[in-house]
Every structure is written in structure tokens, then in C-alpha cells.
């Protein structure tokens, strides 16, 4: 099952012409491609699906979703 996981952008950069962000998923950080959200900024919360940030969301919704994923045991795949 594939999920879009919410996280907070902590860093933006470009590598070989590709916009990337470092995204913190509640203590686990991963890189995400920002091609679909060029307007996103450090501090924004985004949903990441298969390595691509696909939409922005507010902090409250991100926290609820992360808590639910942890409760269901789905978050362990990121660690």
C-alpha cells in the first residue's frame, strides 16, 4: 500500500537542475522532489508520495495524520 506522508520542509536546494527539499517526518528526514510545488518554502508542511511533494497542508492536519500513521504502525517503514 502506498501512502502520502506529511512532513515539514527543513531545507530547499537544487541538484543537477532538480528542486529538492529535506523533509522531516516527525524525526525521520528524507529528500523529496519539489517539481510539483515550486512555491513551497522552508517551514511549510507537504504530503510526500513516492519521493515527490504533491501538496501543501497545514501543521494541524500534518500532526493528525502522522499520529494516525504511528498508531496504525505504518510509520515504521520510514525509520
C-alpha positions as CSV (number, residue, x, y, z in Angstrom):
1,X,0.0,0.0,0.0
2,X,1.3,3.4,-0.9
3,X,0.7,6.4,1.3
4,X,1.4,10.1,1.0
5,X,3.1,11.1,4.3
6,X,3.1,14.6,5.7
7,X,6.3,16.3,6.7
8,X,7.9,19.7,7.3
9,X,10.3,21.2,4.8
10,X,13.6,22.0,6.7
11,X,15.8,22.8,3.7
12,X,15.5,23.6,0.0
13,X,18.2,23.1,-2.6
14,X,18.8,22.3,-6.3
15,X,20.8,19.4,-7.6
16,X,21.5,18.9,-11.3
17,X,18.6,21.2,-12.1
18,X,16.1,19.4,-9.8
19,X,14.4,21.2,-7.0
20,X,14.8,19.1,-3.8
21,X,13.8,19.6,-0.1
22,X,14.8,17.9,3.1
23,X,11.5,16.9,4.7
24,X,11.2,16.0,8.4
25,X,8.5,13.3,9.0
26,X,8.3,13.5,12.8
27,X,12.0,12.9,13.4
28,X,12.9,11.0,10.3
29,X,14.3,13.1,7.5
30,X,14.2,12.3,3.8
31,X,14.7,14.1,0.5
32,X,11.7,14.9,-1.7
33,X,11.5,16.3,-5.2
34,X,9.7,19.7,-5.3
35,X,8.9,19.8,-9.0
36,X,5.2,19.8,-8.3
37,X,5.4,22.5,-5.6
38,X,7.9,25.1,-6.7
39,X,6.2,27.7,-4.5
40,X,6.7,25.7,-1.2
41,X,9.1,27.3,1.4
42,X,11.1,26.1,4.4
43,X,8.7,25.6,7.2
44,X,5.8,24.5,5.0
45,X,4.1,21.1,5.6
46,X,3.8,18.9,2.5
47,X,2.4,15.5,1.6
48,X,5.1,13.3,0.1
49,X,4.2,10.3,-2.1
50,X,7.0,8.1,-3.7
51,X,9.6,10.8,-3.2
52,X,7.5,13.7,-4.6
53,X,5.9,16.5,-2.6
54,X,2.4,16.6,-4.1
55,X,0.5,19.2,-2.0
56,X,0.9,21.6,0.9
57,X,-1.2,21.2,4.1
58,X,-1.4,23.0,7.5
59,X,0.5,21.9,10.6
60,X,-2.5,20.7,12.5
61,X,-3.6,18.3,9.7
62,X,0.0,17.1,9.3
63,X,0.2,16.3,13.0
64,X,-3.1,14.4,13.0
65,X,-2.0,12.3,10.0
66,X,1.4,11.5,11.5
67,X,-0.2,10.4,14.8
68,X,-2.6,8.2,13.0
69,X,0.1,6.6,10.9
70,X,2.2,5.9,14.0
71,X,-0.9,4.5,15.8
72,X,-1.5,2.1,12.9
73,X,2.1,1.0,12.7
74,X,2.6,2.4,9.2
75,X,5.2,4.9,10.2
76,X,7.9,2.2,10.9
77,X,8.5,1.9,7.1
78,X,10.2,5.4,7.2
79,X,12.5,4.6,10.0
